[in-house]
Amino acid sequence: MNTPSDQTPPIQLSGLTHRYGSRTAIDSLDLELRPGQIVGLLGENGCGKTTMLKIMAGVLSGYEGTVRIGGHSPGPASKAIVSFLPDASFLPDGARVSYCLDLYDDFFADFDRKKAADLISFFGLQQKMRLKAMSKGMREKVQIALAMSRDAKVYLLDEPISGVDPSARQTILDGILRNLSEDSLLLVATHLIHDLEPILDSVVMMRHGRVILQGQADDLRETHSTSLDQIFRETYR
């Protein structure tokens, strides 16, 4: 059996289409992303960002077209190299942080508990704390600590700083980058481009389920003679 090589792009989408009834969420989308970069997946609410991430994470099926993650179709092989942070809480409300670490330790072979403990401490949290006693920002930090402590090839983060107090956003971004491998691909869906711009290597802008603008961050800034934040504002005016 052929095994995808290390040179295989971590994300390859061709003709990807997904519908919710009569509404088309993803419309014949083509996309290829290379490793070793942080990519901003940008767009208005409802443009298809979350649907696309769920398909790549292997938690949403019923699509048309071709999806390859590290050369694999979505399934056990792709899930083994993808760490997905959804936009909604996925942990038991009454659990302690230590229990959440136990869950990930049991479920994911590539989970680095020491790295997770380091991130929990970096975020100013304690493992004995219960999630139900935490603010939304604190819970988000726990989920990010778990997601970023897997030795994954692809990290898919859906709105990791949305709804978080502005003062906490930089700490969260610092935590995301704290142990990120140089050869991993980090794809971050967001509409808060101003906060993420300093860390982005490239961007993919979506509207109505299609890619409308894609490129390296520096190239786009040079071409448009302005910031990514301003390009984003002008694109979605």
C-alpha positions in Angstrom: 0.0 0.0 0.0 1.3 3.5 -0.9 2.0 5.8 2.0 1.7 9.5 1.6 5.2 11.1 1.5 6.4 13.8 3.8 6.2 16.1 0.8 2.5 15.7 0.4 0.6 18.9 1.2 -1.1 18.7 4.5 -4.4 20.1 3.0 -5.7 19.5 -0.5 -9.3 20.3 -1.4 -10.6 20.0 -4.9 -14.2 20.8 -6.0 -15.3 20.7 -2.3 -19.1 21.3 -2.0 -21.4 20.9 0.9 -25.0 21.8 1.3 -27.4 22.1 4.2 -30.7 21.3 2.4 -31.1 24.0 -0.3 -28.3 26.2 1.1 -24.8 25.7 -0.3 -22.3 26.3 2.5 -19.2 25.3 0.4 -19.3 25.9 -3.3 -16.8 24.0 -5.6 -13.9 25.1 -3.4 -10.2 24.4 -4.4 -7.5 24.9 -1.8 -3.9 23.6 -1.2 -1.9 24.6 1.9 1.7 23.8 2.6 3.3 22.9 5.9 5.3 25.2 8.1 3.0 28.2 8.1 0.2 29.9 10.1 -2.8 30.6 7.8 -5.7 32.8 8.6 -9.0 31.5 7.3 -11.0 34.8 7.1 -14.6 35.7 6.3 -17.9 36.8 7.5 -20.1 34.6 9.7 -21.9 32.0 7.5 -19.2 32.1 4.7 -18.4 28.4 5.2 -15.3 28.5 7.4 -16.7 26.2 10.2 -18.1 23.8 7.7 -14.8 23.5 5.9 -12.9 22.9 9.1 -15.3 20.2 10.3 -14.9 18.4 7.0 -11.1 18.5 7.2 -11.3 17.4 10.8 -13.3 14.4 9.7 -16.4 15.2 11.9 -18.7 16.2 9.0 -19.5 14.1 6.0 -21.9 14.3 3.1 -19.7 16.5 1.0 -18.9 16.3 -2.7 -15.4 16.7 -4.2 -12.0 15.5 -3.0 -10.5 16.1 0.5 -7.0 15.0 1.3 -5.3 15.6 4.7 -1.7 14.6 4.6 -2.7 12.5 1.6 -5.5 10.7 3.4 -9.2 11.0 2.9 -11.0 12.1 6.2 -11.0 9.1 8.5 -8.9 7.4 11.2 -5.6 8.1 9.3 -6.3 11.8 8.8 -7.7 12.2 12.4 -4.4 10.8 13.7 -2.5 13.9 12.3 -5.1 16.6 12.9 -5.9 18.5 16.1 -9.2 20.2 15.9 -10.5 23.0 18.2 -14.2 23.6 17.5 -15.9 26.9 18.2 -18.1 25.4 21.0 -17.1 23.9 24.3 -16.7 20.1 24.1 -15.6 19.3 27.7 -17.7 18.0 30.6 -19.0 21.1 32.5 -18.3 19.6 35.9 -14.9 18.2 35.1 -11.6 19.3 36.6 -8.7 20.3 34.4 -6.8 17.3 35.5 -9.7 15.0 34.3 -9.6 16.7 30.9 -5.9 16.0 30.7 -6.7 12.3 31.5 -9.2 12.2 28.7 -6.8 13.5 26.1 -4.0 11.3 27.5 -6.2 8.2 27.0 -7.7 9.2 23.7 -4.8 10.6 21.7 -1.5 8.7 21.3 0.3 11.9 20.3 -0.8 13.9 23.4 2.0 15.4 25.4 0.8 15.7 28.9 3.9 17.6 30.1 3.3 20.2 27.3 -0.3 20.5 28.3 0.6 21.0 32.0 3.1 23.7 30.9 0.4 25.5 28.9 -2.2 25.3 31.7 0.4 26.9 34.0 1.3 29.5 31.4 -2.3 30.5 31.2 -2.4 31.0 35.0 -4.7 28.0 35.6 -4.5 25.1 38.0 -5.3 21.5 37.3 -7.6 21.2 40.3 -10.0 23.9 38.9 -13.4 22.9 37.6 -14.6 24.1 34.3 -18.0 25.2 35.6 -16.3 27.7 37.9 -14.3 29.3 35.0 -15.0 32.2 32.7 -15.4 31.7 29.0 -11.9 32.9 28.4 -10.5 30.5 31.0 -12.3 27.5 29.5 -11.0 28.5 26.1 -7.5 28.5 27.4 -8.0 24.9 28.7 -9.3 23.8 25.3 -6.4 25.4 23.5 -3.9 23.9 25.9 -5.4 20.4 25.1 -5.5 21.0 21.3 -2.0 22.5 21.0 -0.4 19.7 23.1 -0.9 17.0 20.5 2.0 16.3 18.2 -0.1 17.0 15.1 0.8 17.8 11.5 -2.3 20.0 11.1 -4.0 22.2 13.7 -7.5 23.5 12.9 -8.7 26.2 15.3 -12.2 27.6 14.9 -12.5 31.1 16.3 -10.1 30.5 19.2 -10.3 34.1 20.5 -13.9 35.0 19.6 -15.8 36.1 22.7 -12.7 36.3 24.7 -11.8 39.6 26.6 -9.4 41.6 24.4 -6.9 41.7 27.3 -6.7 37.9 27.2 -6.3 37.5 23.4 -2.6 38.1 23.3 -2.0 35.6 26.1 -4.0 33.0 24.2 -2.1 33.7 20.9 1.2 33.4 22.8 0.0 30.0 24.2 -0.9 28.8 20.7 2.6 29.6 19.4 4.4 28.4 22.6 5.2 24.9 21.4 4.2 25.0 17.8 6.4 22.8 15.6 8.0 24.7 12.6 6.9 22.0 10.1 3.2 22.0 11.3 0.4 23.7 9.5 -1.8 25.9 11.7 -5.1 27.0 10.2 -7.0 29.6 12.2 -10.6 30.6 11.3 -11.4 34.1 12.5 -13.0 37.4 11.8 -10.7 39.2 14.3 -8.0 39.8 11.8 -6.5 42.8 13.6 -5.5 40.5 16.6 -4.1 37.7 14.5 -2.4 39.7 11.7 1.1 39.8 13.5 1.3 36.0 13.5 -0.1 35.1 10.1 2.2 33.9 7.2 -0.7 33.8 4.7 -4.4 34.2 4.5 -7.4 32.6 2.8 -10.5 34.9 2.5 -13.9 33.3 1.9 -17.3 34.5 0.8 -20.4 32.5 0.0 -18.5 29.2 0.3 -15.7 30.2 -2.1 -12.2 31.5 -1.8 -12.1 35.1 -3.0 -8.6 36.0 -2.1 -5.5 34.0 -1.1 -1.8 34.8 -0.7 1.2 35.3 1.5 0.7 38.0 4.1 3.7 40.1 3.1 2.9 39.9 -0.6 -0.7 41.0 0.0 0.4 43.9 2.2 2.9 45.0 -0.5 0.5 44.6 -3.4 -2.3 46.5 -1.6 0.0 49.0 0.2 -1.9 48.4 3.4 -2.5 46.0 6.3 -4.3 42.7 6.2 -6.9 44.2 8.5 -7.6 47.0 6.0 -7.6 44.6 3.1 -10.1 42.5 5.0 -12.3 45.5 5.8 -12.3 46.7 2.1 -13.0 43.2 0.8 -16.1 42.7 3.0 -17.5 46.2 2.8 
